[in-house]
Amino acid sequence: MSKPTKEQEVMHDNFFEGLIGVSKRAEDLGHQHLIYFGLQFFIQMAVDVAPNEEEVDAIIEMAISSVDKKT
């Protein structure tokens, strides 16, 4: 992915804050439940929008590799 513009950075921040808000409102479902359905939702979105399976794999791999894996 290319470097985001300032406008895209604001949209990313707003999207992230929205996800946090939705997660807080649904936290009675439990973290594992939220994580499972969140991953399922976004993986399905990748499948739906990517032009082919290789692109799906690339999107998912890019997302996984961008996660801060500090423990």
CORMO-V211888 format. One line per field, one symbol per residue. ss: DSSP state (H for helix, E for strand, C for the rest). psi: psi as a letter, one per 20 degrees, with the letter a starting at -180 (. if undefined). burial: # if it has 9 or more other ideal C-beta (glycine too) atoms within 8 Angstrom, else .. A space follows every 10 residues. Layout:
BEGIN
ss->???
psi->???
burial->???
END
This chain:
BEGIN
ss->CCCCCHHHHH HHHHHHHHHH HHHHHCHHHC HHHHHHHHHH HHHHHHHHHC CCHHHHHHHH HHHHHCCCCC C
psi->qrpqrgghgg gggggghghg ggghhjiihq gggggghggg ghghggghhq irhhhggggg ggggiipokq .
burial->........#. .#......#. ..#...#... ...#...#.. .##..#...# ....##..## .##....... .
END
